[in-house]
Structures are given as structure tokens and as C-alpha cells.
Amino acid sequence: MSTYLRRQVLLRLALLKRWLTLSPPSLILKDMKLGLISDVHGDYKALLHALSLLRDRHHVDAIWCAGDLVGRGKQPDAVVERISTAHIPTVMGNHDEMVLLPHHVSKDKTVPLGDALGYQANTLERLMQLPRTYRTVIGGARVVMVHGTPLSNLQGISINPKNRHDALHWLERASADILIAGHTHTPMKLQDHNGMIVNPGSLFDPNGSRRSSSETYGVLNIINREFEYFPLWG
């Protein structure tokens, strides 16, 4: 099979798999501190700094990423490689999905958009492996991570006094006690007696981008249901 045909097969499998959920084994722990990042958008410098802070300052037990590794920034290949080699659980963001979609480079030739943008082949293959939903149980708590909402990585969960109830309904839709999301580039914590929804905000430097960025990361204590976000460069 040619390299081109192999990529097309992998692409179609990936676009099917993106609807699936990755469910690692449940963890029975007395405590677990999770470092949370999202919306790296190809900013390798920001990613390395966040990983260093989470490891050396906050001493987290694990780090999760709520998607959008690529897009906007100049080092998507380096970001994807670092996330992959560090075995950081990550879900597929809308930008990760976008670069996998077919792109017509000529009348008779179609390639993944990432090919046309100059992404490395192994970067695209790693993005293809990302699930839409990451789900596990930690210390009895059902923890679910998505990029946007449990139904779409193009929609975001935001809160204001008028939509607080609407936002919290995603806990039930996701069958989650704790729901982790990204996409909005705005850190958030929403909590009631049913559970909590958290968003660490975005990592990337917004200089030159049409989108704003909070340049924040988060730390979540699973057992105590405590969440705090921090400035990346503060």
C-alpha cells in the first residue's frame, strides 16, 4: 500500500474513532492532584513552561490536556511530540480535527489539511489517535474530559447568571461527577451538589492571533473537589 493510501485509510479510521471514548482503568486512591492544560495551539515554549510549573511547583500526580494541540502557533510538531512522548492523556480539539480533514491540493489529489500546511506525518498520525472523550473513575469520582462539550468540540461551556443551570446539565449528559473542558480560552469553575465543571483556560501566546488567550493552567484535587487556575507567566 502506498504512503498516500495508508494515510487515507488511517484518516478514515481516525474520523470514526474520534467519536469513541477512551476509558482507562479506574483508580482507587486516597488523593490525586491533576495538572490541567488546554488549547496549547502550537506554542511549544508555553507548553514546556506549564509542564515545568506543574511538575516542580505544584507536584501534581498527573497532567491531562483538554485538546487543541495545534493551530495558530508555529511549533505544532514539537507540541504533539512532547505531549505524546510524555504520555499525557489528551482529547481531540476542533483544531486537531481540522488538520485531519481532506484538503484538495489539485483536481485529482486530496490530502489531509495538515499535509498541505507542512505538518510532519507522525504528527498527523498521533492526532488521529486522540479520542473525543477521556473517561475514568478516580477515588470513586467519575471524571470525564472533553474539549468543548460532551457532544461537540466546536461548542464551549461558559457560565453567566443566566445559563448556570444550562451549563450544569452537561454533568448529567456526560455521566460525570467532574467534567473537564477547554475550547473557550477562559478558565472556569462551576460547582453544585451534583458535581463540578472546570476549564484551565488556554496556554498559547495570543500575540498575532485573532483569538484571545488567558495564558493559564489549572490544578484539580479530585478527592477534595478543589480547583484553582494560575497565570502561566505570573
C-alpha positions as CSV (number, residue, x, y, z in Angstrom):
1,M,0.0,0.0,0.0
2,S,1.4,3.5,-0.9
3,T,2.1,6.0,1.8
4,Y,-0.8,8.2,0.4
5,L,-3.3,5.3,0.6
6,R,-2.1,4.3,4.0
7,R,-2.7,7.9,5.3
8,Q,-6.2,7.9,3.7
9,V,-7.1,4.7,5.5
10,L,-5.7,6.0,8.8
11,L,-7.6,9.2,8.3
12,R,-10.9,7.5,7.8
13,L,-10.3,5.3,10.8
14,A,-9.4,8.3,12.9
15,L,-12.5,10.2,11.9
16,L,-14.5,7.2,13.1
17,K,-12.6,6.8,16.2
18,R,-13.0,10.5,17.2
19,W,-16.5,9.7,18.3
20,L,-15.3,6.9,20.7
21,T,-14.4,7.2,24.3
22,L,-11.0,6.2,25.8
23,S,-11.7,4.6,29.2
24,P,-8.5,3.7,31.2
25,P,-8.8,1.5,34.3
26,S,-10.4,3.1,37.4
27,L,-8.0,4.3,40.0
28,I,-8.7,3.8,43.7
29,L,-6.7,6.5,45.5
30,K,-7.0,8.5,48.7
31,D,-6.0,11.6,46.9
32,M,-5.0,12.7,43.4
33,K,-3.8,16.1,42.2
34,L,-4.2,16.6,38.4
35,G,-2.5,19.3,36.4
36,L,-4.7,20.6,33.6
37,I,-3.8,22.3,30.4
38,S,-5.7,23.1,27.2
39,D,-5.5,25.0,23.9
40,V,-1.8,24.9,23.5
41,H,-2.2,25.8,19.8
42,G,1.4,25.1,18.7
43,D,3.1,27.2,21.4
44,Y,5.9,24.9,22.5
45,K,7.5,27.4,24.8
46,A,4.3,27.8,26.7
47,L,3.8,24.1,26.9
48,L,7.2,23.4,28.3
49,H,6.8,26.1,30.9
50,A,3.5,24.8,32.0
51,L,4.8,21.3,32.4
52,S,7.7,22.5,34.4
53,L,5.5,24.5,36.8
54,L,3.0,21.7,37.3
55,R,5.9,19.2,38.0
56,D,8.2,21.4,40.1
57,R,6.0,23.9,41.8
58,H,2.7,22.1,42.2
59,H,4.0,18.5,42.4
60,V,1.0,17.1,40.5
61,D,0.4,13.3,40.2
62,A,-0.6,13.5,36.5
63,I,-1.2,16.0,33.7
64,W,-4.1,16.0,31.4
65,C,-4.7,18.1,28.3
66,A,-8.2,19.1,27.0
67,G,-7.2,19.4,23.4
68,D,-6.3,21.8,20.6
69,L,-2.6,21.0,20.5
70,V,-2.2,22.6,17.1
71,G,-3.3,25.6,15.1
72,R,-2.3,29.3,15.4
73,G,1.2,28.7,16.8
74,K,4.4,27.9,14.9
75,Q,5.6,24.6,16.5
76,P,2.7,22.1,16.3
77,D,5.0,19.2,15.5
78,A,7.1,19.8,18.7
79,V,4.0,20.2,20.8
80,V,2.4,17.0,19.6
81,E,5.6,15.1,20.1
82,R,6.1,16.3,23.6
83,I,2.5,15.5,24.6
84,S,2.8,12.1,23.0
85,T,6.2,11.1,24.5
86,A,5.2,12.4,27.9
87,H,2.1,10.1,27.7
88,I,-0.3,13.0,28.7
89,P,-3.9,11.9,28.3
90,T,-5.4,14.3,25.6
91,V,-8.7,14.6,23.8
92,M,-9.2,15.8,20.2
93,G,-9.9,19.5,19.9
94,N,-11.5,21.2,16.9
95,H,-8.2,22.4,15.5
96,D,-6.7,18.9,16.0
97,E,-9.6,17.5,14.0
98,M,-9.4,20.2,11.4
99,V,-5.9,19.4,10.2
100,L,-7.0,15.8,9.6
101,L,-9.9,16.7,7.3
102,P,-9.5,16.2,3.5
103,H,-8.0,19.1,1.6
104,H,-8.0,19.3,-2.2
105,V,-4.5,20.3,-3.4
106,S,-5.4,19.7,-7.1
107,K,-8.3,18.4,-9.2
108,D,-7.3,14.8,-8.7
109,K,-5.5,14.8,-5.3
110,T,-6.8,15.1,-1.8
111,V,-4.6,15.1,1.3
112,P,-5.2,15.9,5.0
113,L,-5.1,19.6,5.5
114,G,-2.1,19.1,7.8
115,D,-0.1,17.8,4.9
116,A,-0.8,20.9,2.9
117,L,0.2,23.0,6.0
118,G,3.6,21.2,6.2
119,Y,2.9,19.1,9.3
120,Q,5.0,16.0,9.8
121,A,3.4,12.7,9.0
122,N,3.9,11.3,12.5
123,T,2.2,14.4,13.9
124,L,-0.9,13.7,11.9
125,E,-0.8,10.0,12.9
126,R,-0.6,11.0,16.6
127,L,-3.5,13.4,16.2
128,M,-5.5,10.6,14.6
129,Q,-5.2,8.6,17.8
130,L,-6.8,11.2,20.0
131,P,-10.3,10.3,21.4
132,R,-13.2,12.7,21.6
133,T,-13.8,11.8,25.3
134,Y,-11.5,10.6,28.1
135,R,-13.3,8.9,30.9
136,T,-12.1,7.2,34.1
137,V,-13.0,6.8,37.8
138,I,-10.7,8.2,40.4
139,G,-11.3,7.6,44.1
140,G,-15.0,6.9,43.3
141,A,-15.5,10.1,41.2
142,R,-16.5,9.8,37.6
143,V,-14.0,12.1,35.8
144,V,-14.7,13.0,32.1
145,M,-12.6,15.2,29.9
146,V,-13.7,16.7,26.6
147,H,-12.6,19.6,24.5
148,G,-15.8,21.6,24.0
149,T,-18.9,19.8,25.3
150,P,-19.7,16.1,25.5
151,L,-21.4,16.4,22.1
152,S,-19.2,18.7,20.2
153,N,-15.6,20.0,20.2
154,L,-16.9,23.2,18.4
155,Q,-19.1,24.3,21.2
156,G,-17.9,25.6,24.6
157,I,-19.3,25.6,28.1
158,S,-19.4,29.1,29.5
159,I,-21.2,30.5,32.5
160,N,-23.1,33.6,33.5
161,P,-26.0,34.1,35.9
162,K,-28.5,33.3,33.1
163,N,-27.0,30.0,31.9
164,R,-25.6,28.4,35.0
165,H,-28.3,25.8,35.1
166,D,-27.8,25.0,31.4
167,A,-24.1,24.6,31.9
168,L,-24.5,22.2,34.8
169,H,-26.8,19.9,32.8
170,W,-23.6,18.8,30.9
171,L,-22.6,16.8,34.1
172,E,-25.7,14.6,33.6
173,R,-25.2,14.4,29.8
174,A,-21.6,13.2,30.4
175,S,-22.5,10.9,33.3
176,A,-19.7,12.8,35.2
177,D,-19.1,13.9,38.7
178,I,-16.2,16.1,37.4
179,L,-16.2,17.4,33.8
180,I,-13.0,18.9,32.4
181,A,-13.3,21.0,29.3
182,G,-11.4,23.6,27.2
183,H,-12.1,25.4,24.0
184,T,-13.3,28.8,25.4
185,H,-9.8,30.0,26.3
186,T,-11.3,31.2,29.6
187,P,-10.7,29.5,33.0
188,M,-13.8,28.4,34.8
189,K,-15.1,26.6,37.8
190,L,-18.8,25.7,38.2
191,Q,-19.9,23.6,41.1
192,D,-23.1,22.4,42.8
193,H,-24.2,19.4,44.8
194,N,-24.2,17.2,41.7
195,G,-20.6,17.8,40.7
196,M,-18.2,20.3,39.1
197,I,-17.1,21.6,35.7
198,V,-13.7,23.1,35.3
199,N,-11.7,24.7,32.5
200,P,-8.0,25.6,32.9
201,G,-8.1,28.2,30.1
202,S,-5.6,28.4,27.3
203,L,-1.8,28.3,27.2
204,F,-0.8,29.9,23.9
205,D,0.6,33.4,23.5
206,P,-2.1,35.4,21.7
207,N,0.3,37.8,20.1
208,G,-0.6,37.9,16.4
209,S,-3.7,35.8,16.8
210,R,-7.3,36.7,16.2
211,R,-8.3,34.9,19.4
212,S,-7.5,36.0,22.9
213,S,-5.8,33.6,25.4
214,S,-5.9,33.5,29.2
215,E,-2.4,32.0,29.3
216,T,-3.4,29.9,32.3
217,Y,-3.2,26.3,33.6
218,G,-5.1,24.6,36.4
219,V,-4.7,22.2,39.3
220,L,-7.5,19.9,40.3
221,N,-7.7,18.0,43.5
222,I,-10.0,15.1,42.7
223,I,-10.9,13.9,46.1
224,N,-11.5,17.3,47.8
225,R,-13.1,18.7,44.6
226,E,-10.9,21.8,44.7
227,F,-9.8,23.6,41.5
228,E,-7.5,26.6,41.0
229,Y,-6.1,28.2,37.9
230,F,-2.8,30.1,37.7
231,P,-1.2,32.6,35.3
232,L,1.4,30.9,33.2
233,W,3.9,33.8,33.3
234,G,3.0,35.2,36.7
